[in-house]
């Protein structure tokens, strides 16, 4: 399989190209796309085969969950998680943006959520109309890609489509904060620093 690369305008993403990529996601295919942080690989969160394929091509351990990328917070409750007071404060301040919040579902599972601050990403997520996971578009352990060329270096021929809109703006992965405990715990420090979050929440992390 050869990865199909689509050049796309970062400011005004072409609607037909977005819909084509969104359709591919709904059909269980893997689509790499830019966010403001790094390039990610989208898979339909509701499609077990697509998720298994994503773990396989990334060579990622099955015990490392994927973040769900969404276009609005309604999807959080649709997937059975509650928006807590701390999460609402963080969401209001840092979304769209490079912050992933981990919440607990009614069935006592945990899910990470993020709304990216990138027009291509947001339009793709909206058009897909399904929750999508989108880990960085690289082999696990390798540097997260900030350009389409870096995506192809690791995953050419492994993913179906790559939306190329040039280099990402931030170039560092999102910060991940676990809000299922008090005080919250930083699982990965990325574009937003631990100090920024602690100051905003007025809590030691």
N, C-alpha and C positions, 0 to 999 in steps of 0.2 A: 504493500500500500504506500502511495506517495501522499504526503501531506499537501493539501490544497491551500495555498497562501492567497489571502484576499487583502489587498491594500484598502485601507479605510480611513476616511477623514476623521481626525480626532475631535474636531469641533462640531462638524455636521455629519455624523455617521450616515452613510447611504442606507436608506430604509430597506431596499431590496436585499442588500448584502446582510444586514442585521437579521432580517426575517429568514433568510436561507440558513444562517448559522443557528438561529433559534430552533428552526425545524429539525436540524441535525441533532441538537441536544435532546429534543423531545423524542427523537427516534433512537436514542441510546448511543449516539456518537459522542466523541470527545472533541471539544473545541477550545483552542487556546485563544486568550484575549487579553488586552491590556487593562490594568487597573492603575490607580495613581501610584501604587507602591511598586509592584512587579507584575510580570505576566503570569496569569493563572491558567489552569486547565479546567474547563467546565464540564460537568457531568450531571445528569438528571438525578437528584437526590432520591427520587422515588423509584429509580430503576436499578435493581440489585445487580444485574449483569453489567451495567455501565460502571457502577461503583467498583465492582470486582476488577473490571478491566483497568480502571484508573489506578487502583492499588498495584496491579501487576506491572503496568508500564512505568510507573514511578519507582518500582521496587521499594515500596513503602510498607513498613510493618502494619499488620491489620489492627494492632492495638492503638494506633495513632489516628484519631478521628479527623474527619475533614470539617472545615468551616462551611456553613451554609451562607451563600451570598444572596441577599434579598434586595428588593427595590423599595419596600416600605415595611414598617414595623408590624402591620397586620399579619404578615406571614409568620411572625414569632408565635403568636397565639394560635394561628392555624396549625402549627406543628406541635401544639400542646405545651408550650412553655409560657410561663408568666413573666410579665415585665415588672420587675421589682423597682422599688423606689430608687436604689442606687443605679440600676441599669437605665432607668428613665432619665436620670440626671446626666449620665455619661452620654447616652444616645442624643439627648437634646444639645449637648455641647460639642460632641466630636463626630457625629454622623451628618451627612456622608463624610467618611474619612477613614484613616488607617488604624481603626480600633476594632478588635474582635471581642465581643462580650460572650462569656460562657454562662448559660442559664440552665436551670433544671426543669425537666418536663414533669407532667403529672404522673408519668410512669417511672419516675425517679431516674431517668436517663439524663445525660447532659448534652447540650448542643451549643456550638459556637456560632454566632451570627455577626454579619458585617454588611453595611451598605457602603460600597466603594464610591469615592469621589472622582469618577471618570465617566464621561459621557458615553463612550463606546460600551463600557461595562454596564451602565445603568440601562441603556437602550436594549442591550442583549438580554439582560435579566428580565426586564418587562416583557419583551417579545417572547421569551421562552415560556412564560406563564406557568412555570414549575419552579420549585425551589432547586437551586443548583449548588453543588459543592465546587470549590475552585481553589485547590492547593496550588502552590507555585509550579510553573511549567518547567520542571527540571527533574532529574533523577534525585531521589532522596539523598541528602548529604552534600549535594553540589550547590554551588552558588545560585541563588534565585535570579532568574533572567530579567533584564530590564529592556530587552529589545527582542524583536522577532528572530534576529540572527542567533541570539543566545538560546532561544527556545529550540530552534532547529538543530542546534549543536547536540542537544541531549535527546530530543524527541522526534526528529524528522522521520516520517514513516510510521511512527507509533500513534500519532493523533490524526484525526480526520481533517480538521480545518484549523487554520491559524489566521486570526484577524490581526493584521499588521498596521499599527497607527504610529509607528516610530517609537522612540525611547519613552519610558515612563517618567513621570515628574519627580516622584519622591525617591525611588530606587532602593528603598529599604522596606522589608516586610512589615505588616501591621503588628501592633502591640496586642497581645492576648491577655485579657484579664478574666479571672474566674470569679464570678459573682455568686457562686453557690455557697460561699462561706463568708463569715464576717470575723475579721476584716477580709476584704477581697484579696486575692493572690495573683501576682503577675506571673503568667506562665511563659511568656516570651516578651522581652522588651524590644520594641521595634521603633517605628517612626515617632511614636509618642512616648516620652520618657516616664519612668516610674515616678520620678519627682513631680512631673506635671500632674499625673493622676492623683497622687497622694495629696498634693496641694488643693486640687479641685474638690476631691471628696472629703478633705479635712480628716483623713485617716492615715495611719501609718500602714504601708503595704509591705 
